Amino acid sequence: MAARSVCRAGSAAGRALLWGPRPSAAFLTLTRKRGAATYAQTLQNIPETQVTTLENGLRVASEESNQPTCTVGLWIEAGSRYEDTKTNGAAFFMEHMALKGTKKRPGSAFEKEVESLGAHLNGYTSREHTAFYIKALSKDMPKVVELLSDLVQNCALEDSQIEKERGVILQELKEMDSNLADVTFDYLHATAYQGTSLAHTVEGTTENIKRLTRADLASYVDTHFKAPRMVLAAAGGISHRELVDAAKQHFTGAPLTHKGESVPILKRCRFTGSEIRARDDALPLAHIALAVEGPGWADPDNVVLNVANAIIGRYDRTFGGGKDQSSKLATLAVKHNLCHSFEPFNTTYSDTGLFGFHFVSDPLSVDDMMFCAQGEWMRLCTSTTESEVTRAKNYLRNAMVAQLDGTTRVCENIASHLLHYGRRIPLEEWDARISAVDARTVRDVCSKYLYDKCPALAAVG
């Protein structure tokens, strides 16, 4: 998806240069100088992230700008990792139910009220988090906070709606089974963290979705939807003081109160080097994911590993240009017709992670592609060059600044930082961490995680 966006942006830029009026040399020089200064200015001029913790433990964070719109969201430490084998799927089911009406706004009344503001409501569930967020006009921020509060504190959980959503989710599960990339990554988690909660899929099993009851969903909410485990984040044309006032008004009720009961603590999910192969000769292609155990969110090694992944690069046959890329693996893939696509990944959780690569290949090319990809891993450990690291660091800087594109991305960035690191890390600090990486650091850190490690492997097709 990222590569596709880059290619389309490049094409649009090319058309603009070809068809637009030709700028003067003086203008081009001015633009270059202004562009060179913009990156440094951007790092320094980002508005401060203000954070206030309410008495009940709810963290309220915001970044104010001159945007006419705002995004306000609630991020909760609750996901499939907090479930057991019998309740796996409860968080995903609850995400569906939260958008289907509250005790105060039954049925479709909640959805209609959001639409009456011209706002956009969305939500998602991951292995460690559940999120609900609304993008609206800045003047409607207090109303948005009230809607989010009603959503998490007063979910109706009507029996008729539960049965209706049960059918919707079961249909979604069937559709997800046809996405072989997602299936491969679910298998990768299942084998890498077998016997632990991280092995669960986010959506749960078909059997669980069929038997989860209203009591199960209510119990999940009562256990996990507590103020100390929530971050109310906002970005756009809003006032932090007004945001805090709205939060105090709507997020101090009994359902969110932490009464001293034990908060569920994540159990250490031990990594297991093993494999899952789901063979189906009727499928024309094979999806392969290989990973070693990576660090958790807060580990500084993550910056170095992201630089390493940028060195490996990514490739998709449909985008073309593989042999002209700086990625050595892409060049090999094109020259020897090794795969249809490949992409490295660094998936991180609170205390562990998966560092690896995923590729799609013809059956007869799987072994050759695996050999070349593992060879690229070993090259990272032994012969990474400074020029490669410089290019990769520039790629990361571009991705980092792209996080400022739109209030929704900024809002999510604020909330994820508070949940993962306990604070919003400024872009200046990220830039300093990236700048500190050199070729020797990449070789040392990659050796630490890759050399002589037993990987987890998932293969489908």
N, C-alpha and C positions, 0 to 999 in steps of 0.2 A: 504493500500500500504506500509506504513512504517513497519507494523508488518510482512508483507510478506518478505520485504527486510531483516529484522532482522533474520527471520527464515532461509532464504536461506543462509545468511552469516554464521549463526551458523552451518548449515549443512556442508558447505564448510570447515569451521575451524575444525569441528570434523573429516572429512575425512583426512585433512592434518595431524592432530595429530595421527590418526590411521595408516596411510600409510607411513608417512615420517619417516626419521631416528630419533631415540629417542635422544633428547639433554641431555647433562650432567647436573648434579645438579648445578654445578658452573655456567654454561651458563644460566640456568633458573634464578638463583639468580641475575646475572648481568642484565638479561633482565627485571626482576621486578624492580630493582633499576633504570634502565635507563627509564623504562616506567613511574615510579612514578615522576621522575624529568621532563619528557617530557611535562606533562600538564602545569606545572608552567612556564617552558621555553616557551611553545607555546604562552601563554598569554602575555608574556613580549616581545617576539621577532617578533611579527607580524609587518610587514612594516607599516610605517605611511601612513595614508590616506591624500593625498595632495588635497586641494580644492582651486580653483581659480574662481572668479566670473568675467565674462566679462562685458564690458560696457553696453551691451544690457540686462544684467540680467541672462544670461545663466550660470549655475554652472557647472564647469568642475572638475571632481574628479577622482582620480586614486590611485591604490595601486600597486607598482612595485614589481616584484618578478623575479626569474630566469627562469620562464617558457618559453619554445620556442614558445608558443602560447599566444594569448590574446583574451579576450572578450571585445568588445566595444559596448555600448548600449545607447539608448536614452529613458529616462523615462519621461513621460508627465503627469501632473495633468489634466487628461481628461478621463472620463469614463461615464458609464451610469448614475451616480449620477448628472452629469451636464446636463442631458437631461430632457425634459418635456414629457408629455404623447404622443404628436404628433411626437416627434423626437427620441423617445426611439429606440435604435438599430443603430443610426447613427455612434457611436464610433466603434462598432463591424463591421459595414459595411465598415467604413473607414480603419480599420485595414486590411481588405481583399484587398481593392483597393490600398493601399499603396505598396503592394507587387506585383502589376500587371503592373509596368512600370511607368516611369516618362516622362516629356516633353523632357528631354535630352536623356533618354534611353527608348524609346517606346516599348510597347508589352513585349516580353520575353527577350529583350536585358538586362534589369536590372538583371534578374535572371541568365542569362548566364554569365554576368560579375562577379557575386558573385561566381558562380561555377568555373569560370576560375581561381579564387584564391584558389580553394579547400576549400572555407569557408562554413560556415553553417549560414543561415539567419533564424530568427524566430521572432515572435511577439505575443502579447496577449493583451487582454482588460479585465479590471476588473471594479468594480463599481466606483473606484476613479482614476485609472491609465490606461494609454496605454503605451506599451513598444515595442521597436524594437531593436534587438541586433544581432550582428554578431560575430561568433567565427572564428578566422583566425590565420595565422602565425604572429608572433610579428612584423616581418619586413613589413607587409602589413597594419599596423595600420593607416598610413595617408590615404591610399586608402579607408579603411573601414569608416573612418570619413567622407570622401567625399561622399561615397555611402549613408550613413545615412542622411547626409545633403540634398542630392538630393531627397531622399525618402520622407522627411517631408515637403520640401519647394516646390517641383515641381511635385507633384503627377498628373499624366495625367488626371485621371477621364474621360476616354473616354466612350462615351455612349454605345458602343458595349461591352466594358469590364464590365460596370455597369450592363447591362442586363445579361451578362454571370454569374457574381458573385451573382446577385440576385437569380438565380436558384440554385447556389451552397449553398448559405446561407439558403434558404428555405428547401433544402434537409437536411442540418445540423440540422435545428430546428426539423424536423421530427425524426431524429436519437436521438437528445437530449431528446425528450419526452419519449423515452424508458429507459432512465437512471433515475430510480425512486429516487435514492439518490439525484441527482441534482434537480429534480423536487420538492422534499420535501424541500430542502433548499431555492429554489425560492419562494415556498409558505410561508416558514417561514419568509422571508424578506417581502413578501407582506402583511402578517398579523401583523408583528411586527412594520413595518413602513408605515402602510397603509396611503394613501393620500400624501405621500412624495416621493422624487426622489429615496431614497434607496429601495423603494418597487419595482422599476423596475427591470426586468431581464437584464443581461448584453447584451444578444443577441437581445433583442427587441421582439416585437410581429410579428406574420405572416402578419397581416394587415399593420403594419408599413413598414416592409421590402418590401412588394409589392408596396408601394406608395412613398417611399423615392426617391427623384430626385437628379440629379447632383447638382442642386442649394442648396439642403439641405446639402449635403456632403461638398460642397465648403464653405458654411456658417459655418459649424461646425469647419472646419480647420481654417478658418480666425479668428474665435472667440477664439479658445482654443490652437492652436499650436503656442504659443508665447514663446520667450526665457525665460522670468522670471518664467515660469511654467515648465521649462525643466531642466533635469540633464543629462549631458553627462558623463557617467561613464565608466571606463576601469580598467581591472585587468590583470596582466600577465607581460610578458617581454617587457614593454613599458616605455618610459620616459615621465614624467609629462610635462616637458617643451615642448617636441615635440607634445604631445597631445593638449596642450593649443595653440600652434602655428597652428596646423591643424584646431582647433575649430575656431580660429580667422579668418582663411582664408575662411572657408566654412559656418560658422553659424552667419554671421553678415549681411546677406542680408535683403532686405525690408520685405519679408513675415514674418520674425520672430520679426521684430521691434515692440516694445510696444509703441504705439503712444499716450499714455495717456488716451485711452478709458477705461471705467470701466471694470475691470477684474471680471468675474463671481465669485460671492461669494457663498459658500455652505450655503444653508439654514439649520437651525437646524432640524434634523429629529427626531421627537418625537416618543418614544417607546410606543406601544400600546399592552397591555396584552389582547390577543384574540386568536382565533383559526381558522384554515381552515382544513376541512376534505374533501378529495376527495375519496369517497368510491367506490370501484370496487370489488365486491365479486368474480369476475372471476380471480383476481390475488391471488396467493397462499400465499403471505406474505404481511405484513404491514410494511411500513417505517414510523417511528415516530421521530420527532425532537421537543425538548422542550428547551426553552431558556428564560432567564431573561436578562434585559438590563445590559451590561457590560460597562467598561470604554473605552475611546478613546485611540489611540496609545500612547500618551505621558504620560498617567497616570501610576504612579509607582505601582498601584495595579495590573497591568497586570502580573508582575513577580510572585506575590503571587497566582493569579488565575491559572497561568500556573503550578505552583507547585501543586495546588489543583487538577488540571486535571491529572497530573502525578500520584497522589495518587489514583485517581479513576481507572486509567489504561484503557486498551482497550482489546477487545476480539473478535476473529473470530473462529467460529466452525471449519473451514477448516484447521486452523493451529494447532489445538489440544493443549493439555497442560493447559487448562483453570483452572482445579482444583489445579494445581501446581503453579499457578501464585500468586504473593503477593497481587494482586487486590482482595479485598473482594467481589466486585460486580461480577468479573469473576468467582469466586468460587461459588457464588449463582447461576449464570447463568448456569453453568455446572451441579451443583447438582440438580437443579429443572427444567432443560431444558427450560429456560426462553426465550432465543433468539438465533438467528443465529450469530449475531455480535452486538457490541456496541462500540461507540467511543465518548469521550467528545470533545468539541471544544471551542475555544475562538476566535471568529472572530471580528477583531477590525477595526474601521474606524477613521476618523479624530476626531470626537466628540462623538462617541458612539460605542457600540459593542454588540455582541450576545454571551453570556456565557451559554453553555448548553450541551446537549448530544443527540446523534442520535443512534437509534437501529433498527434492522430488526428482526421481530418476527412472529411466527405463530399467526393467529388471536385470538385464545383462550388463548394465553399467554401474550397478550398486557397489560392487567390490572396488572398482577402480576409483569411483568418486570418494568412497570411504578412505581409501589409501591416500589420495591426494589431500583430503581435508585433514586427516590426522598428521600428514606431513607438514601442512601449514601450521598446525598447533606446535609441532616440534620446532619449526622454524622460528616461531615466536619466542621459544625458550632459548634458542641458540644464536640466531643471527638477525634479529630485528635491527633495522638501520634508523639513524636519526631522521633521514628524509621521510621515511614512512611514518614515524611518530609525529613529525611536524604536520604532515597532511592530516593524520587522524585527529590531532588536537584541534585543528581548524574545523574539521567536520563536527566535533563535539561542541565547539563554541557556537557554531551555527544552530545546532539543535537546541542548545541551552537558551539562546536568545529567542528562538521560535516559541518558547514557553510563554512569552509575553504577548503572543498573538491572540487577543480576545479575552474578555472577562472570565469566560468559563474555564479556560486553561489556567489562568492565573489563580482563580478560586480553588481549583483542584490541586494546584501546586502548593498553595498555602496550607490546605488541610492535610495533604499527604506528608508534608514536611513536619508538621506538628505531631502527627501520629507516628512517624518513623524516627524523627530526630529530636523531638521535643521542642523544636524552634524552627523558624523559617531561616534557612541558610541563604544569605545574600548572594547574588550572582557574582559579585566581586570575589567572594571567598571561593566559589566554585571555579572561577577563572584562575585564581591563584593555585588551586589544587591541580587543575589541568596543566598549567604552565610548568609546574614542578616535575611533571613526568618526563623522563628521557628514555632513550633506548635501553639503557642498563636496567632501569626500574621495570620496564616492560618485561625484559628477559627474566629478571629475578622473580617477579610476581607470577608470571606465567609458569615458570618452573615450579613454584610453590604449589600451584593448583593443578597443573597438568602432568608434570613428569612423574611417571611410575604410579599413577592413580588408577583405580579401577572404575571405569565409567558405568553409567546406566544407559541402556539402549532400548528404544521403542521403534518398532517397524510395523507398518500397516500396508497391505497391498500385495 
